[in-house]
Amino acid sequence: MIQDKLVIVVDTSNYKATYSEEVPFKAVVTKKLDITIWVKSITTGKEYELYYNQILEELDIEDIAKLIDLSKYGT
């Protein structure tokens, strides 16, 4: 069960920058719905309603690999 599970948030672009914290950050899932998921930031305690593709836990491994394109690092 994903509820109460730790996830990594990678996108909060549907929130105003003045509210949202810098991504990525760790959060705990508080509620799981069909289309969205509610999480609570471990650092700030702020709550966010996000789509599943905005957290690493629910992304396909191929999508994670695209996010972590290691060819861009170490230059």
LINQUI-V702398 format. One record per run of one state. SS is the DSSP state (a for helix, b for strand, c for the rest). FROM is the first residue (numbers start at 0). TO is the last residue. If there is no record, write none. Layout:
{{SS & FROM & TO} {SS & FROM & TO}}
This chain:
{{c & 0 & 4} {b & 5 & 8} {c & 9 & 23} {b & 24 & 31} {c & 32 & 34} {b & 35 & 40} {c & 41 & 45} {b & 46 & 50} {a & 51 & 53} {b & 54 & 54} {c & 55 & 59} {a & 60 & 66} {c & 67 & 68} {a & 69 & 71} {c & 72 & 74}}
